[in-house]
Amino acid sequence: MGGRLLQKNLRSDARDNRERILAVARAIFGTEGLGVPMREIARRADVGPATLYRRFPTKEALVTEAFAGQMAQCTAIVEEGLADPDPWHGFSRMIERVCELHAYNQGFTAAFLAAFPDAIDFVAERERALRAVGELARRAKATGELRSDFVIADLILVLQANSGVHASTPAEALAAARRFAALQIQGFRARADAPPLPRAPKLPMLSLG
């Protein structure tokens, strides 16, 4: 009986340590970027480095696990846009909601844009989301409401710019994200008198550094 209770307590402690590490990692990555050393994350989570590395052997593993929920949410947002019978409305709403998501989770922006060659599931989920954006954009262009020269790199530019928005409170961050999204959506709308955009840049996914 005592052995089973001890084992249960150990499992509970391990689960608590894991959740605390992930919560601390999300907070630190969101405010200080992905370059924070693993030992510093362990210190702030009040666990030993060995405990951290036992659960997350690499920073890639920690980052991808910390933001797995946000990645799934991002994919769901894009797929909801695809399900909208009005492609332009679905596209516009997708831009707005993605900006909101990234405003609340600026560490997720860095994670989304990072190059994780070994994080197969994370990369696959990101590619799935970007392919869905491409299909949504194709449909919105077919209606004549999305400018014909929109490319996926434009969405990456939006995410990069949106990650630079800073506000004093969550409410102000949300307001800033919505206004920024509205400005971008207006720029994406097709107009007969709109001049062509400059050449689209090549934007490789950022490395962890």
C-alpha positions as CSV (number, residue, x, y, z in Angstrom):
1,M,0.0,0.0,0.0
2,G,2.7,2.4,1.0
3,G,4.7,1.6,-2.2
4,R,1.7,2.4,-4.4
5,L,1.1,5.7,-2.6
6,L,4.7,6.7,-3.0
7,Q,4.6,5.8,-6.7
8,K,1.4,7.9,-7.1
9,N,3.0,10.8,-5.3
10,L,6.1,10.6,-7.6
11,R,3.9,10.6,-10.7
12,S,2.0,13.6,-9.3
13,D,5.3,15.4,-8.6
14,A,6.6,14.7,-12.1
15,R,3.4,15.9,-13.7
16,D,3.5,19.1,-11.6
17,N,7.2,19.7,-12.5
18,R,6.3,19.2,-16.2
19,E,3.4,21.6,-16.2
20,R,5.4,24.2,-14.2
21,I,8.3,24.0,-16.7
22,L,6.0,24.5,-19.6
23,A,4.2,27.4,-18.0
24,V,7.5,29.1,-17.2
25,A,8.9,28.4,-20.7
26,R,5.8,30.0,-22.4
27,A,6.1,33.1,-20.2
28,I,9.9,33.5,-20.7
29,F,9.8,32.8,-24.4
30,G,6.9,35.3,-24.8
31,T,8.8,38.1,-23.1
32,E,12.5,37.3,-23.7
33,G,12.5,35.3,-26.9
34,L,13.7,31.7,-27.6
35,G,17.3,32.4,-26.8
36,V,16.9,32.1,-23.1
37,P,19.2,29.3,-21.9
38,M,17.7,26.0,-20.7
39,R,19.4,26.3,-17.3
40,E,17.7,29.7,-16.8
41,I,14.3,28.1,-17.5
42,A,15.1,25.3,-15.0
43,R,16.1,27.9,-12.4
44,R,12.9,29.9,-12.8
45,A,10.8,26.7,-12.8
46,D,12.5,25.7,-9.5
47,V,13.7,22.4,-10.9
48,G,17.2,21.0,-11.5
49,P,18.7,21.0,-15.0
50,A,18.7,17.2,-14.9
51,T,14.9,17.2,-14.4
52,L,14.4,19.6,-17.2
53,Y,16.6,17.7,-19.7
54,R,15.0,14.4,-18.6
55,R,11.6,15.7,-19.8
56,F,12.8,17.9,-22.6
57,P,16.2,16.8,-23.9
58,T,16.5,19.7,-26.4
59,K,15.2,23.3,-26.6
60,E,13.3,22.3,-29.7
61,A,11.4,19.7,-27.7
62,L,10.6,22.3,-25.0
63,V,9.5,25.0,-27.4
64,T,7.3,22.7,-29.5
65,E,5.6,21.2,-26.5
66,A,5.2,24.6,-24.9
67,F,3.3,25.9,-27.9
68,A,1.6,22.8,-29.1
69,G,-1.8,24.1,-28.0
70,Q,-1.3,27.4,-29.8
71,M,-0.2,25.6,-33.0
72,A,-3.4,23.5,-32.9
73,Q,-5.4,26.7,-32.4
74,C,-3.7,28.4,-35.3
75,T,-4.5,25.5,-37.6
76,A,-8.1,25.5,-36.4
77,I,-8.5,29.2,-37.1
78,V,-7.3,28.8,-40.7
79,E,-9.6,25.8,-41.2
80,E,-12.5,27.7,-39.9
81,G,-11.7,30.4,-42.5
82,L,-11.8,27.7,-45.2
83,A,-15.2,26.5,-44.0
84,D,-16.7,30.0,-44.3
85,P,-19.0,30.2,-47.4
86,D,-17.7,33.7,-48.1
87,P,-14.0,33.3,-48.9
88,W,-13.1,36.9,-48.4
89,H,-14.9,37.1,-45.1
90,G,-13.1,33.8,-44.1
91,F,-9.7,35.2,-45.2
92,S,-10.3,38.5,-43.3
93,R,-11.4,36.8,-40.2
94,M,-8.5,34.5,-40.3
95,I,-6.0,37.4,-40.5
96,E,-7.7,39.1,-37.5
97,R,-7.8,36.0,-35.3
98,V,-4.2,34.9,-36.2
99,C,-3.0,38.4,-35.2
100,E,-5.0,38.2,-31.9
101,L,-3.5,34.8,-31.2
102,H,0.1,36.0,-31.8
103,A,-0.5,39.2,-29.9
104,Y,-1.3,37.2,-26.8
105,N,1.5,34.7,-27.4
106,Q,4.5,36.5,-28.8
107,G,6.7,33.6,-28.0
108,F,4.5,31.5,-30.2
109,T,5.3,33.9,-33.1
110,A,9.0,33.1,-32.8
111,A,8.2,29.4,-32.4
112,F,6.0,29.4,-35.5
113,L,8.7,31.1,-37.6
114,A,11.6,29.0,-36.2
115,A,13.4,26.3,-38.1
116,F,12.9,23.1,-36.2
117,P,14.4,20.4,-38.5
118,D,13.9,17.7,-35.8
119,A,10.5,18.7,-34.6
120,I,8.6,16.7,-37.3
121,D,5.1,17.1,-35.8
122,F,5.5,20.8,-35.3
123,V,6.8,21.5,-38.8
124,A,4.1,19.3,-40.3
125,E,1.4,21.2,-38.4
126,R,2.8,24.5,-39.5
127,E,2.9,23.3,-43.2
128,R,-0.6,22.1,-42.9
129,A,-1.7,25.6,-41.7
130,L,0.2,27.4,-44.4
131,R,-1.2,25.1,-47.1
132,A,-4.7,25.9,-45.8
133,V,-3.9,29.6,-46.0
134,G,-2.8,29.1,-49.6
135,E,-6.1,27.4,-50.5
136,L,-8.1,30.1,-48.6
137,A,-6.2,32.8,-50.5
138,R,-6.9,31.1,-53.8
139,R,-10.6,31.0,-53.2
140,A,-10.6,34.7,-52.0
141,K,-8.7,35.7,-55.2
142,A,-11.3,33.9,-57.3
143,T,-14.0,36.1,-55.9
144,G,-12.0,39.2,-57.0
145,E,-11.8,40.6,-53.5
146,L,-8.3,39.5,-52.5
147,R,-5.5,41.2,-54.5
148,S,-4.1,38.8,-57.1
149,D,-0.5,39.3,-56.0
150,F,-0.9,38.2,-52.4
151,V,1.5,35.4,-51.5
152,I,2.1,33.3,-48.3
153,A,5.2,35.4,-47.6
154,D,2.8,38.3,-47.0
155,L,1.3,36.4,-44.1
156,I,4.8,35.8,-42.6
157,L,5.5,39.5,-42.9
158,V,2.2,40.2,-41.0
159,L,3.3,37.8,-38.2
160,Q,6.7,39.3,-38.0
161,A,5.4,42.9,-37.8
162,N,2.6,41.9,-35.4
163,S,5.1,40.4,-33.0
164,G,6.6,43.9,-32.6
165,V,3.4,45.3,-31.2
166,H,3.7,46.0,-27.5
167,A,1.0,47.1,-25.1
168,S,0.7,47.8,-21.4
169,T,-2.2,45.4,-20.8
170,P,-3.8,42.4,-22.5
171,A,-6.8,44.5,-23.4
172,E,-4.6,47.0,-25.2
173,A,-2.6,44.2,-26.9
174,L,-5.9,42.8,-28.2
175,A,-7.0,46.3,-29.4
176,A,-3.6,46.9,-31.1
177,A,-3.7,43.5,-32.8
178,R,-7.2,44.1,-34.2
179,R,-6.3,47.5,-35.5
180,F,-3.1,46.2,-37.1
181,A,-5.1,43.3,-38.7
182,A,-7.7,45.8,-40.0
183,L,-5.0,47.8,-41.7
184,Q,-3.5,44.7,-43.2
185,I,-6.8,43.5,-44.5
186,Q,-7.5,46.8,-46.2
187,G,-4.1,46.5,-47.9
188,F,-5.0,43.0,-49.1
189,R,-8.3,44.0,-50.6
190,A,-8.2,44.1,-54.4
191,R,-8.7,47.6,-55.9
192,A,-8.6,48.5,-59.6
193,D,-6.3,51.5,-58.9
194,A,-3.9,49.6,-56.6
195,P,-0.3,49.6,-57.8
196,P,1.5,46.3,-57.9
197,L,3.4,45.2,-54.8
198,P,7.2,45.0,-54.8
199,R,8.8,41.7,-55.3
200,A,7.9,39.2,-52.6
201,P,10.9,38.5,-50.3
202,K,12.3,35.0,-49.6
203,L,11.6,34.5,-45.9
204,P,13.3,31.4,-44.5
205,M,12.0,30.2,-41.2
206,L,14.1,31.7,-38.4
207,S,16.6,29.6,-36.4
208,L,16.5,29.1,-32.7
209,G,19.8,31.0,-32.4
